Amino acid sequence: GQQLNQSPQSMFIQEGEDVSMNCTSSSIFNTWLWYKQDPGEGPVLLIALYKAGELTSNGRLTAQFGITRKDSFLNISASIPSDVGIYFCAGQPDFGNEKLTFGTGTRLTIIP
Amino acid sequence: EADIYQTPRYLVIGTGKKITLECSQTMGHDKMYWYQQDPGMELHLIHYSYGVNSTEKGDLSSESTVSRIRTEHFPLTLESARPSHTSQYLCASSAGPPADTQYFGPGTRLTVL
């Protein structure tokens, strides 16, 4: 099946720093989604992207659908303690009945 | 905000017991999914359904079974639980097509002793 490479695998930052993470694929995707998961909880949808080049914000979060349709980026500005968690990207290779493919996650830790 | 519910949230049982994990959604979504996830690890699709009376196995082989008799309800059953079934089970639903934007429930943390 499809494979998504998500990087970095983990990040250790200080409160107030900006964060960048990305997902890349060898195939073209029509949908990119970004989720955040807290320990013991289900993933929560942060941002959905449906068009190449699309740039969408949700508060301090901004995500972009890469123009090649093979990648997506998530940025978090001015990180705060509640940003700690695991961030997953997910892509859908085609509209219709194609299922999502999930990345392996980026674990974000804030150093006091 | 997605309205998808899972019960129980936590379950500790002994080997050999039959269990059913419940998942319900109130959004009228046709597509529903079950994922298995070890703590902090990636999600593995074990079952999905595109509507009533439709169920398919996912990418990860699982000894569990599912049913979809009503649109809003997608329970997962293990006939005889084993310690290897210890994991977090996540249910999700989607209104797609066109896009398969999935919304997740809070998960059931299963521990088999």
Contacts between the chains, C-beta under 8 A, distances in Angstrom:
chain1	res1	chain2	res2	distance
A	1	B	59	6.4
A	30	B	99	7.4
A	31	B	99	4.6
A	31	B	100	6.8
A	31	B	101	7.2
A	33	B	101	6.3
A	33	B	102	7.5
A	35	B	104	7.6
A	39	B	39	7.5
A	39	B	40	8.0
A	40	B	88	7.7
A	40	B	107	7.2
A	40	B	109	6.5
A	41	B	106	5.6
A	41	B	107	6.4
A	42	B	6	7.7
A	42	B	90	5.2
A	42	B	91	8.0
A	42	B	92	7.8
A	42	B	104	3.6
A	42	B	105	5.3
A	42	B	106	4.9
A	42	B	107	4.7
A	43	B	43	7.7
A	43	B	90	7.4
A	43	B	104	4.9
A	44	B	104	7.2
A	45	B	2	7.4
A	45	B	101	7.0
A	45	B	102	7.7
A	45	B	103	6.2
A	45	B	104	7.9
A	48	B	99	7.4
A	48	B	101	5.4
A	50	B	99	5.8
A	86	B	40	6.3
A	88	B	42	7.9
A	88	B	43	7.2
A	90	B	102	7.5
A	92	B	99	6.4
A	92	B	100	5.0
A	95	B	96	7.9
A	95	B	97	5.6
A	95	B	98	3.9
A	95	B	99	6.5
A	96	B	97	5.2
A	96	B	98	7.0
A	97	B	50	6.9
A	97	B	97	6.9
A	98	B	100	7.0
A	99	B	33	7.8
A	99	B	45	6.8
A	99	B	48	6.8
A	99	B	100	6.3
A	100	B	100	5.3
A	100	B	102	6.0
A	102	B	42	6.2
A	102	B	43	4.9
A	103	B	42	7.6
A	104	B	41	7.9
A	104	B	42	4.7
A	105	B	40	7.5
A	105	B	41	7.7
A	105	B	42	6.3
A	107	B	40	6.7
